[in-house]
Amino acid sequence: MAEATCRCGATSHSHMCMLRSNGKTEEIARITTDPKFYCFTCGAEANCAENLCEPAPITA
């Protein structure tokens, strides 16, 4: 069976889109408590850039 890949092509299972597609709601809640970055591709927000495909900082 082929390894699942993120829509950006990465095999990171910690990207928000992979967590969503796998129904990991508790993990999503944990990594979105104080978002500092958003995904340029899908608009998801996360505490760390590593959890997004195309991270960009959230500016005030």
C-alpha positions in Angstrom: 0.0 0.0 0.0 1.4 3.4 -0.9 2.2 5.9 1.8 -0.3 8.7 2.1 0.9 12.1 0.9 -0.2 15.6 1.8 -1.7 17.7 -1.0 1.7 19.6 -1.1 3.4 16.3 -1.8 5.0 15.8 1.6 4.6 12.6 3.6 4.2 14.6 6.8 1.3 13.2 8.8 1.4 16.3 11.0 0.2 18.7 8.3 -3.3 20.1 9.1 -4.8 18.8 5.9 -3.6 15.2 6.7 -4.9 15.5 10.2 -8.3 16.6 8.9 -8.5 13.8 6.3 -7.6 11.3 9.0 -10.2 12.7 11.5 -7.6 13.6 14.1 -9.8 16.2 15.9 -8.0 16.0 19.2 -4.6 16.6 17.6 -6.0 19.5 15.6 -7.4 21.1 18.8 -3.9 20.7 20.4 -2.0 22.4 17.6 -4.4 25.3 17.2 -4.6 26.7 20.7 -2.7 29.8 19.9 -2.2 30.1 16.1 0.7 32.1 14.8 0.7 30.8 11.2 -1.8 30.2 8.5 -1.6 28.0 5.4 -1.5 30.0 2.1 -3.0 27.0 0.3 -6.1 26.2 2.5 -6.3 29.0 5.1 -5.9 26.6 8.1 -4.3 28.1 11.2 -1.8 26.5 13.5 0.6 27.3 16.4 3.6 26.1 14.4 4.6 26.5 10.7 5.5 22.8 10.6 1.9 21.8 10.7 1.0 23.6 7.5 1.8 23.0 3.8 2.5 26.6 2.8 2.9 28.5 6.1 2.8 32.3 6.4 2.9 34.3 9.7 -0.3 35.7 11.0 0.2 39.5 11.3 -1.9 41.8 13.4 
